[in-house]
Amino acid sequence: MRVNPTPAILLILWINMAQLGGQEEKEKTTALKDLLSRIDLDELMKKDEPPLNFPKTLEEFEYAFNDQGQLRHIKTGEPFVFNYREDLHRWNQKRYEALGEIITQYVYELLEKECNMTKKILPVDATEDEPKSFIYLSEDALTNPDKLLVLIQGSGVVRAGQWARRLIINEDMNSGSQIPFITRAMEEGYGVIVLNPNENYMEVEKPPKPSPPQPSPDGSDEPAEKRERRDDKEPKKKRDFYEKYRNPQKEKETEQIPIRENGSPEEHAIYVWDNFVSKSVAKNVFFVAHSYGGLSFVELMIHREAEVKNRVCAVALTDSVHNVWHQEAGKSILEWMQEHCCNWVSSAEPLDTPVETMLPDCPRFSAGTERHELTSWRSFHSIFKFFDDALLAQDCDAKPSATVTTRSSNRNKHEEF
């Protein structure tokens, strides 16, 4: 009796097909594990970004400042849009930063053309090849016999002439730049020096590193010739699966070379004092210092106490982040600050309302806003009135009108955007 072979053959075929299917799934699983071991999510997200190439001018960005100093799109008239491309936050941030660099150059042009200020290179004895910074001086900054105003912004991306770059971009030039302070000071007979405390280093591109050989998808160390033969047989779809995420666009790697004697905001303030402010002939020197700029001023006092006391008439701080305890300011400095400094802080209270403090340094008043970056602009008129009152007082000994004893809040707002 002969046995019908059909069921046996079908069984063998089914087993072979199941094994092939299982092998295919196993290969997919192995490929996925290998892929996940060699990429991270940040790099994965970068792969689908458009190139990080952005316009170099406001015109190319299709933006311009209108008569009110507001940044508007030249075709639609709309404010700046951060989320230009949905779900591409890093690309949008890089675009914003590129626009910010253009704004920085635009403000420099305003300082030179509209405010008639002169750029002074730092260090003053810089060689041709070393890293350099600069500040801006009015024509009479060193020769004005009466009054000199010195402006110090906070830390972060802001450069000379700016209080807050994001205010310039999202609100207007007056609120975010120092130009209103400079213009009014000049109208009232002040010489002006604009510091640049965040220009502390020169950034240079690192030479590219040689790319290490890419491992094979299966992680083996097989010879190149054998791998090439296997790659010829490997389906294109599988190769593309790996290659899609092997080379996401990367940013240029850079290194920072410090600027001599100006490697930090504190060093910069002391350097400008030694080389410019102390050499000016003005009888009365005034400071406006925002955020970290207040810390830099206190550090200047600690290092040049006698000189500052002899020359400075009044200091207006705006939401300063100085701390006289951590900075170890002495008793004599605290007493002087009580007499000659006022700090307009972010607060929900109306402008010029006394604000309590626990620090024994200087009176604090509300800037009339809870937004840290707006405190300088909102206290603009109060600051110049404070300076006028200080000038009217005999020997610059006028005391602020309010006595304050307890602290209302604790902030950490160092960066200006």
Backbone hydrogen bonds in HBPLUS format (Angstrom, degrees):
<---DONOR---> <-ACCEPTOR-->    atom                        ^
c    i                          cat <-CA-CA->   ^        H-A-AA   ^      H-
h    n   atom  resd res      DA  || num        DHA   H-A  angle D-A-AA Bond
n    s   type  num  typ     dist DA aas  dist angle  dist       angle   num
A0009-ILE N   A0005-PRO O   3.04 MM   4  6.23 164.4  2.06 162.8 167.8     1
A0010-LEU N   A0006-THR O   2.93 MM   4  6.15 166.5  1.95 160.5 164.3     2
A0011-LEU N   A0007-PRO O   2.94 MM   4  6.11 153.2  2.01 144.6 151.8     3
A0012-ILE N   A0008-ALA O   2.96 MM   4  6.27 159.9  2.00 150.8 155.5     4
A0013-LEU N   A0009-ILE O   2.90 MM   4  6.19 163.2  1.92 155.1 159.7     5
A0014-TRP N   A0010-LEU O   2.91 MM   4  6.12 156.1  1.97 147.3 153.8     6
A0015-ILE N   A0011-LEU O   2.97 MM   4  6.21 158.3  2.02 149.3 155.1     7
A0016-ASN N   A0012-ILE O   2.96 MM   4  6.22 161.7  1.99 151.7 156.6     8
A0017-MET N   A0013-LEU O   2.95 MM   4  6.17 161.3  1.99 150.8 155.6     9
A0018-ALA N   A0014-TRP O   2.94 MM   4  6.12 155.9  2.00 146.9 153.6    10
A0019-GLN N   A0015-ILE O   2.95 MM   4  6.20 153.4  2.02 147.3 154.7    11
A0020-LEU N   A0016-ASN O   2.93 MM   4  6.21 156.1  1.98 148.3 154.9    12
A0021-GLY N   A0017-MET O   2.87 MM   4  6.09 162.6  1.90 149.7 154.5    13
A0022-GLY N   A0018-ALA O   2.85 MM   4  6.04 159.0  1.90 146.3 152.5    14
A0023-GLN N   A0019-GLN O   2.82 MM   4  6.00 151.6  1.90 145.1 153.3    15
A0024-GLU N   A0020-LEU O   2.92 MM   4  6.18 154.1  1.98 149.2 155.7    16
A0025-GLU N   A0021-GLY O   3.02 MM   4  6.30 161.0  2.05 150.3 154.9    17
A0026-LYS N   A0022-GLY O   2.88 MM   4  6.05 152.7  1.96 144.2 152.5    18
A0027-GLU N   A0023-GLN O   2.90 MM   4  6.17 153.1  1.98 146.7 153.5    19
A0028-LYS N   A0024-GLU O   3.03 MM   4  6.33 155.4  2.09 146.9 153.3    20
A0029-THR N   A0025-GLU O   2.91 MM   4  6.18 158.7  1.95 148.7 154.7    21
A0030-THR N   A0026-LYS O   2.86 MM   4  6.09 161.8  1.89 150.2 155.4    22
A0031-ALA N   A0027-GLU O   2.85 MM   4  6.03 158.5  1.90 147.6 153.7    23
A0032-LEU N   A0028-LYS O   2.89 MM   4  6.11 156.9  1.95 148.8 154.8    24
A0033-LYS N   A0029-THR O   2.95 MM   4  6.20 163.3  1.98 152.5 156.8    25
A0034-ASP N   A0030-THR O   2.94 MM   4  6.13 158.3  1.99 147.7 154.1    26
A0035-LEU N   A0031-ALA O   2.90 MM   4  6.10 155.1  1.96 146.1 153.0    27
A0036-LEU N   A0032-LEU O   2.94 MM   4  6.17 168.8  1.95 156.0 158.0    28
A0037-SER N   A0033-LYS O   3.04 MM   4  6.18 140.0  2.21 141.3 151.7    29
A0038-ARG N   A0035-LEU O   3.03 MM   3  5.40 151.3  2.11 108.0 116.8    30
A0044-LEU N   A0040-ASP O   2.96 MM   4  6.21 153.2  2.03 149.3 158.1    31
A0045-MET N   A0041-LEU O   2.95 MM   4  6.20 153.5  2.02 151.1 156.1    32
A0046-LYS N   A0042-ASP O   3.19 MM   4  6.47 141.0  2.35 141.0 151.3    33
A0046-LYS N   A0043-GLU O   3.16 MM   3  5.12 125.7  2.47  92.7 106.8    34
A0047-LYS N   A0044-LEU O   3.30 MM   3  5.60 144.5  2.44 102.6 111.5    35
A0049-GLU N   A0046-LYS O   3.07 MM   3  5.33 165.0  2.09 113.6 117.4    36
A0061-PHE N   A0057-THR O   3.06 MM   4  6.36 144.5  2.19 142.3 152.5    37
A0061-PHE N   A0058-LEU O   3.11 MM   3  4.95 119.9  2.49  90.9 106.3    38
A0062-GLU N   A0058-LEU O   2.94 MM   4  6.09 114.2  2.39 134.7 152.0    39
A0063-TYR N   A0058-LEU O   3.01 MM   5  5.35 174.8  2.02 148.9 150.1    40
A0062-GLU N   A0059-GLU O   2.93 MM   3  4.79 141.6  2.08  95.0 107.2    41
A0074-ILE N   A0062-GLU O   2.96 MM  12  5.60 161.3  2.00 129.7 135.7    42
A0064-ALA N   A0072-ARG O   2.95 MM   8  5.59 150.4  2.04 149.4 158.1    43
A0072-ARG N   A0064-ALA O   2.84 MM   8  5.59 171.6  1.85 158.6 159.5    44
A0066-ASN N   A0070-GLN O   2.87 MM   4  5.45 156.9  1.92 147.4 150.8    45
A0069-GLY N   A0066-ASN O   2.95 MM   3  5.28 159.4  1.99 116.0 119.1    46
A0173-MET N   A0069-GLY O   2.86 MM 104  5.05 145.0  1.98 129.0 140.0    47
A0073-HIS N   A0078-GLU O   2.84 MM   5  5.31 157.5  1.89 146.8 154.0    48
A0077-GLY N   A0073-HIS O   2.79 MM   4  4.75 142.7  1.93 128.6 138.4    49
A0084-TYR N   A0082-PHE O   2.78 MM   2  5.56 136.2  1.97 108.1  94.1    50
A0092-ASN N   A0088-LEU O   2.92 MM   4  6.17 163.5  1.95 158.0 163.4    51
A0093-GLN N   A0089-HIS O   2.82 MM   4  6.04 154.3  1.89 153.6 160.9    52
A0094-LYS N   A0090-ARG O   2.94 MM   4  6.21 155.7  2.00 149.1 155.4    53
A0095-ARG N   A0091-TRP O   2.94 MM   4  6.19 151.5  2.02 147.3 155.5    54
A0096-TYR N   A0092-ASN O   2.92 MM   4  6.19 154.8  1.99 144.7 151.5    55
A0097-GLU N   A0093-GLN O   2.90 MM   4  6.18 156.6  1.95 148.6 154.9    56
A0098-ALA N   A0094-LYS O   2.93 MM   4  6.14 150.6  2.01 142.9 150.8    57
A0099-LEU N   A0095-ARG O   3.00 MM   4  6.34 155.9  2.06 148.7 154.7    58
A0100-GLY N   A0096-TYR O   2.85 MM   4  6.13 149.5  1.95 144.0 153.7    59
A0101-GLU N   A0097-GLU O   3.01 MM   4  6.34 146.3  2.13 146.4 153.3    60
A0102-ILE N   A0098-ALA O   3.30 MM   4  6.63 150.2  2.39 140.9 148.4    61
A0102-ILE N   A0099-LEU O   3.08 MM   3  5.10 118.4  2.47  95.7 111.0    62
A0103-ILE N   A0099-LEU O   2.92 MM   4  6.26 153.5  1.99 151.2 159.2    63
A0104-THR N   A0100-GLY O   2.95 MM   4  6.24 152.9  2.03 146.2 153.3    64
A0105-GLN N   A0101-GLU O   3.22 MM   4  6.54 158.1  2.27 144.6 148.5    65
A0106-TYR N   A0102-ILE O   2.91 MM   4  6.16 150.1  2.00 146.1 155.6    66
A0107-VAL N   A0103-ILE O   2.89 MM   4  6.18 155.2  1.95 155.9 160.9    67
A0108-TYR N   A0104-THR O   3.09 MM   4  6.41 156.3  2.15 145.4 152.0    68
A0109-GLU N   A0105-GLN O   3.03 MM   4  6.35 154.3  2.10 145.4 151.8    69
A0110-LEU N   A0106-TYR O   3.05 MM   4  6.42 149.2  2.15 143.4 151.9    70
A0111-LEU N   A0107-VAL O   2.92 MM   4  6.24 157.6  1.97 155.2 160.9    71
A0112-GLU N   A0108-TYR O   3.06 MM   4  6.34 154.1  2.13 148.6 155.2    72
A0113-LYS N   A0109-GLU O   2.77 MM   4  5.85 168.2  1.78 156.5 160.3    73
A0114-GLU N   A0110-LEU O   2.88 MM   4  5.07 139.0  2.05 124.6 137.7    74
A0115-CYS N   A0110-LEU O   3.06 MM   5  6.50 148.1  2.17 157.9 164.4    75
A0117-MET N   A0111-LEU O   2.93 MM   6  5.64 162.7  1.96 145.5 148.1    76
A0118-THR N   A0137-LEU O   2.77 MM  19  5.24 167.5  1.79 152.9 155.0    77
A0137-LEU N   A0118-THR O   2.90 MM  19  5.24 156.8  1.96 144.1 151.1    78
A0120-LYS N   A0135-ILE O   2.87 MM  15  5.38 163.6  1.90 150.2 154.5    79
A0135-ILE N   A0120-LYS O   2.99 MM  15  5.38 147.1  2.10 142.0 151.6    80
A0122-LEU N   A0133-SER O   2.87 MM  11  4.95 166.0  1.89 123.6 123.4    81
A0133-SER N   A0122-LEU O   2.85 MM  11  4.95 161.4  1.88 139.6 145.8    82
A0126-ALA N   A0123-PRO O   3.11 MM   3  4.99 150.7  2.20 116.5 112.1    83
A0136-TYR N   A0194-VAL O   3.11 MM  58  5.04 167.5  2.13 143.4 147.4    84
A0194-VAL N   A0136-TYR O   2.79 MM  58  5.04 169.6  1.80 153.4 157.0    85
A0138-SER N   A0192-VAL O   2.91 MM  54  5.28 154.9  1.98 157.9 157.6    86
A0141-ALA N   A0138-SER O   3.16 MM   3  5.10 170.2  2.17 112.0 112.3    87
A0143-THR N   A0140-ASP O   3.15 MM   3  4.97 131.5  2.40  94.3 107.9    88
A0144-ASN N   A0140-ASP O   2.79 MM   4  5.14 143.7  1.92 152.2 147.7    89
A0281-VAL N   A0142-LEU O   3.23 MM 139  6.10 140.8  2.40 122.3 131.6    90
A0283-LYS N   A0145-PRO O   3.08 MM 138  6.06 143.8  2.22 116.7 121.3    91
A0284-ASN N   A0146-ASP O   2.96 MM 138  6.09 157.8  2.01 153.4 160.7    92
A0191-GLY N   A0147-LYS O   2.91 MM  44  6.18 159.9  1.95 135.8 140.7    93
A0148-LEU N   A0284-ASN O   3.01 MM 136  6.45 142.8  2.15 156.4 162.4    94
A0286-PHE N   A0148-LEU O   2.76 MM 138  6.08 157.4  1.81 166.0 172.6    95
A0149-LEU N   A0191-GLY O   2.76 MM  42  6.09 164.6  1.79 151.0 153.9    96
A0193-ILE N   A0149-LEU O   2.88 MM  44  6.32 153.6  1.95 161.6 166.9    97
A0150-VAL N   A0286-PHE O   2.79 MM 136  6.13 154.3  1.86 150.8 159.1    98
A0288-VAL N   A0150-VAL O   2.95 MM 138  6.39 151.7  2.03 163.3 168.0    99
A0151-LEU N   A0193-ILE O   3.02 MM  42  6.44 159.5  2.07 164.2 170.7   100
A0195-LEU N   A0151-LEU O   3.10 MM  44  6.05 167.4  2.11 160.6 164.5   101
A0152-ILE N   A0288-VAL O   2.92 MM 136  6.30 159.9  1.96 163.0 165.9   102
A0290-HIS N   A0152-ILE O   2.97 MM 138  6.39 159.9  2.01 163.5 168.4   103
A0416-GLU N   A0155-SER O   2.83 MM 261  5.83 142.7  1.97 134.3 142.7   104
A0162-GLN N   A0159-ARG O   3.04 MM   3  5.81 145.5  2.16 154.9 155.6   105
A0178-GLN N   A0161-GLY O   2.81 MM  17  4.97 163.3  1.84 127.1 127.8   106
A0163-TRP N   A0176-GLY O   2.71 MM  13  5.22 168.6  1.73 144.6 146.8   107
A0164-ALA N   A0176-GLY O   2.99 MM  12  4.81 163.5  2.02 132.4 136.5   108
A0167-LEU N   A0164-ALA O   3.24 MM   3  5.48 133.1  2.47 100.0 111.6   109
A0168-ILE N   A0164-ALA O   3.37 MM   4  6.78 153.3  2.45 144.3 151.0   110
A0169-ILE N   A0165-ARG O   3.02 MM   4  6.35 157.6  2.08 151.9 157.7   111
A0170-ASN N   A0166-ARG O   2.82 MM   4  5.79 164.2  1.84 144.0 149.4   112
A0171-GLU N   A0167-LEU O   2.73 MM   4  4.99 147.3  1.83 133.6 140.6   113
A0172-ASP N   A0167-LEU O   2.96 MM   5  6.16 119.7  2.33 137.3 151.1   114
A0176-GLY N   A0172-ASP O   3.38 MM   4  6.50 152.9  2.46 145.5 152.7   115
A0177-SER N   A0173-MET O   2.92 MM   4  5.58 141.8  2.07 149.4 154.4   116
A0181-PHE N   A0178-GLN O   3.04 MM   3  5.40 119.2  2.42 108.4 123.0   117
A0182-ILE N   A0178-GLN O   3.00 MM   4  6.31 158.4  2.05 154.9 161.9   118
A0183-THR N   A0179-ILE O   2.84 MM   4  5.98 170.2  1.85 160.8 162.9   119
A0184-ARG N   A0180-PRO O   3.03 MM   4  6.08 169.8  2.04 146.5 149.7   120
A0185-ALA N   A0181-PHE O   2.93 MM   4  5.96 159.7  1.97 144.3 150.9   121
A0186-MET N   A0182-ILE O   2.99 MM   4  6.17 161.4  2.02 150.7 155.2   122
A0187-GLU N   A0183-THR O   3.00 MM   4  6.24 156.3  2.06 147.8 154.7   123
A0188-GLU N   A0184-ARG O   2.95 MM   4  6.19 139.1  2.12 147.1 158.1   124
A0188-GLU N   A0185-ALA O   3.16 MM   3  5.13 127.9  2.45  93.4 106.9   125
A0190-TYR N   A0185-ALA O   2.84 MM   5  5.12 166.4  1.86 149.2 145.6   126
A0189-GLY N   A0186-MET O   3.15 MM   3  5.14 163.8  2.18 105.9 108.2   127
A0199-GLU N   A0196-ASN O   3.29 MM   3  5.98 171.1  2.30 125.1 126.9   128
A0259-ILE N   A0200-ASN O   2.84 MM  59  5.53 155.0  1.91 145.9 139.7   129
A0202-MET N   A0257-ILE O   2.80 MM  55  5.10 159.4  1.84 144.0 146.5   130
A0257-ILE N   A0202-MET O   2.81 MM  55  5.10 165.9  1.83 149.2 154.1   131
A0204-VAL N   A0255-GLU O   2.99 MM  51  5.56 165.6  2.01 163.2 165.6   132
A0255-GLU N   A0204-VAL O   2.85 MM  51  5.56 154.6  1.91 158.4 166.7   133
A0206-LYS N   A0253-GLU O   2.76 MM  47  5.58 169.5  1.77 142.5 146.2   134
A0219-GLY N   A0216-SER O   2.78 MM   3  5.14 161.7  1.81 119.6 125.5   135
A0227-ARG N   A0223-PRO O   2.96 MM   4  6.25 157.7  2.01 151.9 159.1   136
A0228-GLU N   A0224-ALA O   2.80 MM   4  6.04 155.4  1.86 152.8 159.4   137
A0229-ARG N   A0225-GLU O   3.06 MM   4  6.34 155.5  2.12 145.3 151.2   138
A0230-ARG N   A0226-LYS O   2.98 MM   4  6.28 154.0  2.05 145.7 153.1   139
A0231-ASP N   A0227-ARG O   2.71 MM   4  5.97 154.5  1.77 150.6 158.6   140
A0232-ASP N   A0228-GLU O   3.00 MM   4  6.24 144.6  2.13 143.2 151.6   141
A0233-LYS N   A0230-ARG O   2.97 MM   3  5.22 130.4  2.23 100.6 114.1   142
A0234-GLU N   A0230-ARG O   2.88 MM   4  6.13 129.8  2.14 141.9 157.3   143
A0238-LYS N   A0235-PRO O   3.13 MM   3  5.50 126.1  2.43 104.9 116.9   144
A0239-ARG N   A0235-PRO O   3.29 MM   4  6.71 156.1  2.35 148.0 154.5   145
A0240-ASP N   A0236-LYS O   2.88 MM   4  6.14 165.0  1.91 159.1 163.0   146
A0241-PHE N   A0237-LYS O   3.01 MM   4  6.17 142.4  2.16 137.6 147.9   147
A0242-TYR N   A0238-LYS O   3.37 MM   4  6.77 145.9  2.49 143.6 149.7   148
A0242-TYR N   A0239-ARG O   3.15 MM   3  5.43 125.8  2.46 101.6 113.7   149
A0243-GLU N   A0239-ARG O   2.94 MM   4  6.17 174.6  1.94 158.1 159.8   150
A0244-LYS N   A0240-ASP O   3.04 MM   4  5.87 150.1  2.14 148.7 151.5   151
A0245-TYR N   A0242-TYR O   3.29 MM   3  6.22 149.1  2.39 123.8 128.0   152
A0246-ARG N   A0243-GLU O   3.25 MM   3  5.07 162.0  2.29 101.5 107.0   153
A0262-ASN N   A0259-ILE O   2.98 MM   3  5.31 161.9  2.01 133.6 133.6   154
A0268-HIS N   A0264-SER O   2.94 MM   4  6.12 160.5  1.97 154.2 160.1   155
A0269-ALA N   A0265-PRO O   3.03 MM   4  6.26 158.7  2.08 147.7 151.9   156
A0270-ILE N   A0266-GLU O   3.20 MM   4  6.47 164.6  2.22 151.4 154.9   157
A0271-TYR N   A0267-GLU O   2.85 MM   4  6.05 158.2  1.90 151.7 158.7   158
A0272-VAL N   A0268-HIS O   2.91 MM   4  6.12 165.2  1.93 157.1 160.0   159
A0273-TRP N   A0269-ALA O   3.02 MM   4  6.18 154.9  2.08 143.0 150.4   160
A0274-ASP N   A0270-ILE O   2.95 MM   4  6.18 167.0  1.97 152.8 155.6   161
A0275-ASN N   A0271-TYR O   2.97 MM   4  6.09 157.4  2.02 151.2 157.1   162
A0276-PHE N   A0272-VAL O   2.84 MM   4  5.41 138.0  2.02 142.5 148.9   163
A0277-VAL N   A0272-VAL O   3.13 MM   5  6.49 153.8  2.21 141.5 148.3   164
A0278-SER N   A0273-TRP O   2.81 MM   5  5.58 166.3  1.83 153.7 155.2   165
A0279-LYS N   A0276-PHE O   3.02 MM   3  5.17 134.3  2.24 100.8 114.2   166
A0280-SER N   A0277-VAL O   3.10 MM   3  5.25 159.4  2.15 106.2 112.7   167
A0285-VAL N   A0311-ARG O   3.13 MM  26  5.90 150.9  2.21 149.5 149.6   168
A0313-CYS N   A0285-VAL O   2.78 MM  28  5.62 160.6  1.82 151.7 156.8   169
A0287-PHE N   A0314-ALA O   3.20 MM  27  6.70 152.7  2.28 146.2 154.2   170
A0316-ALA N   A0287-PHE O   2.83 MM  29  6.06 173.1  1.83 156.1 155.9   171
A0289-ALA N   A0316-ALA O   2.94 MM  27  6.42 156.3  1.99 155.5 163.0   172
A0318-THR N   A0289-ALA O   2.99 MM  29  6.33 149.4  2.09 145.6 147.8   173
A0293-GLY N   A0290-HIS O   2.76 MM   3  5.00 148.8  1.85 143.1 136.1   174
A0291-SER N   A0318-THR O   2.99 MM  27  6.20 167.5  2.01 154.5 156.0   175
A0294-GLY N   A0291-SER O   2.99 MM   3  5.66 147.3  2.09 115.9 123.5   176
A0321-VAL N   A0291-SER O   3.15 MM  30  5.21 158.6  2.20 112.5 111.3   177
A0295-LEU N   A0292-TYR O   3.07 MM   3  5.07 117.9  2.48  95.2 109.9   178
A0296-SER N   A0292-TYR O   3.02 MM   4  6.40 155.0  2.08 149.0 156.0   179
A0297-PHE N   A0293-GLY O   2.94 MM   4  6.23 147.1  2.05 141.5 150.3   180
A0298-VAL N   A0294-GLY O   3.02 MM   4  6.34 162.0  2.05 150.5 154.4   181
A0299-GLU N   A0295-LEU O   2.94 MM   4  6.21 156.0  2.00 147.8 155.0   182
A0300-LEU N   A0296-SER O   2.90 MM   4  6.16 147.2  2.01 142.2 151.4   183
A0300-LEU N   A0297-PHE O   3.05 MM   3  4.91 115.2  2.49  91.6 107.6   184
A0301-MET N   A0297-PHE O   2.91 MM   4  6.30 154.1  1.98 150.8 157.7   185
A0302-ILE N   A0298-VAL O   2.96 MM   4  6.29 154.8  2.02 148.9 155.5   186
A0303-HIS N   A0299-GLU O   3.15 MM   4  6.41 150.3  2.25 144.8 151.7   187
A0304-ARG N   A0300-LEU O   2.75 MM   4  5.80 142.1  1.89 151.9 163.5   188
A0308-VAL N   A0304-ARG O   2.95 MM   4  6.08 168.3  1.96 165.1 168.8   189
A0309-LYS N   A0305-GLU O   3.00 MM   4  6.14 172.0  2.01 158.4 160.7   190
A0310-ASN N   A0306-ALA O   3.08 MM   4  6.18 146.3  2.20 141.5 150.5   191
A0311-ARG N   A0307-GLU O   3.06 MM   4  6.24 137.6  2.25 144.8 155.3   192
A0311-ARG N   A0308-VAL O   3.16 MM   3  5.28 131.3  2.41  99.2 111.7   193
A0312-VAL N   A0308-VAL O   2.81 MM   4  5.46 170.4  1.82 158.3 161.3   194
A0315-VAL N   A0340-HIS O   2.90 MM  25  6.19 154.7  1.96 157.5 158.7   195
A0342-CYS N   A0315-VAL O   3.09 MM  27  6.58 147.5  2.20 162.4 172.1   196
A0317-LEU N   A0342-CYS O   2.78 MM  25  6.01 178.5  1.78 165.5 165.8   197
A0344-TRP N   A0317-LEU O   2.79 MM  27  6.16 160.1  1.83 155.4 150.3   198
A0319-ASP N   A0344-TRP O   2.69 MM  25  5.82 141.8  1.84 130.0 142.9   199
A0327-GLN N   A0323-ASN O   2.87 MM   4  5.98 157.9  1.92 158.2 165.7   200
A0329-ALA N   A0324-VAL O   2.97 MM   5  5.13 162.0  2.00 146.4 152.2   201
A0328-GLU N   A0325-TRP O   3.10 MM   3  4.97 150.4  2.19  97.0 106.0   202
A0333-ILE N   A0330-GLY O   3.12 MM   3  5.37 126.0  2.43 101.2 114.5   203
A0334-LEU N   A0330-GLY O   3.10 MM   4  6.47 158.8  2.15 152.0 158.1   204
A0335-GLU N   A0331-LYS O   2.96 MM   4  6.23 159.8  2.00 154.1 159.1   205
A0336-TRP N   A0332-SER O   3.11 MM   4  6.25 153.0  2.18 136.6 143.8   206
A0337-MET N   A0333-ILE O   2.87 MM   4  6.12 160.5  1.91 154.1 159.5   207
A0338-GLN N   A0334-LEU O   3.01 MM   4  6.24 150.1  2.10 145.9 153.5   208
A0339-GLU N   A0336-TRP O   3.06 MM   3  5.23 130.0  2.32  99.5 112.6   209
A0340-HIS N   A0336-TRP O   2.95 MM   4  6.11 145.8  2.07 150.5 161.0   210
A0341-CYS N   A0337-MET O   2.93 MM   4  4.99 149.3  2.02 140.9 139.6   211
A0343-ASN N   A0363-PRO O   2.95 MM  20  6.30 158.3  2.00 154.1 161.1   212
A0365-PHE N   A0343-ASN O   2.88 MM  22  6.20 156.2  1.94 144.5 150.4   213
A0345-VAL N   A0365-PHE O   2.74 MM  20  6.07 149.3  1.83 158.9 168.3   214
A0367-ALA N   A0345-VAL O   2.82 MM  22  5.34 149.2  1.91 158.6 150.6   215
A0347-SER N   A0369-THR O   2.70 MM  22  5.49 142.8  1.84 129.8 132.8   216
A0353-THR N   A0350-PRO O   3.14 MM   3  5.77 151.4  2.22 143.4 141.7   217
A0352-ASP N   A0366-SER O   2.85 MM  14  5.04 161.3  1.89 149.4 142.9   218
A0366-SER N   A0353-THR O   2.82 MM  13  5.20 152.6  1.89 139.6 148.5   219
A0355-VAL N   A0364-ARG O   2.88 MM   9  5.31 165.3  1.90 137.1 135.3   220
A0374-LEU N   A0371-ARG O   3.04 MM   3  5.49 145.7  2.17 111.6 121.7   221
A0375-THR N   A0372-HIS O   3.29 MM   3  5.69 167.3  2.31 114.1 117.8   222
A0378-ARG N   A0374-LEU O   3.02 MM   4  6.15 170.7  2.03 166.5 169.5   223
A0379-SER N   A0375-THR O   3.18 MM   4  6.09 141.4  2.34 137.0 145.2   224
A0380-PHE N   A0377-TRP O   3.21 MM   3  5.06 163.5  2.24 106.3 109.0   225
A0383-ILE N   A0379-SER O   2.89 MM   4  6.04 151.4  1.97 160.9 169.1   226
A0384-PHE N   A0380-PHE O   3.38 MM   4  6.77 161.2  2.42 150.7 153.8   227
A0385-LYS N   A0381-HIS O   3.08 MM   4  6.30 150.9  2.17 146.1 154.5   228
A0386-PHE N   A0382-SER O   2.91 MM   4  6.09 154.1  1.97 145.0 152.2   229
A0387-PHE N   A0383-ILE O   3.00 MM   4  6.35 152.0  2.08 147.7 155.0   230
A0388-ASP N   A0384-PHE O   2.97 MM   4  6.20 156.6  2.03 142.4 148.6   231
A0389-ASP N   A0385-LYS O   2.87 MM   4  6.16 158.9  1.92 153.6 159.0   232
A0390-ALA N   A0386-PHE O   3.00 MM   4  6.23 152.2  2.08 143.3 151.0   233
A0391-LEU N   A0387-PHE O   2.97 MM   4  6.27 151.4  2.05 148.9 156.3   234
A0392-LEU N   A0388-ASP O   3.01 MM   4  6.28 151.0  2.10 146.1 154.0   235
A0393-ALA N   A0389-ASP O   3.12 MM   4  6.33 140.6  2.28 142.9 152.4   236
A0396-CYS N   A0393-ALA O   3.24 MM   3  5.25 152.3  2.32 127.6 120.3   237
A0397-ASP N   A0394-GLN O   3.19 MM   3  5.97 148.6  2.29 119.2 124.7   238
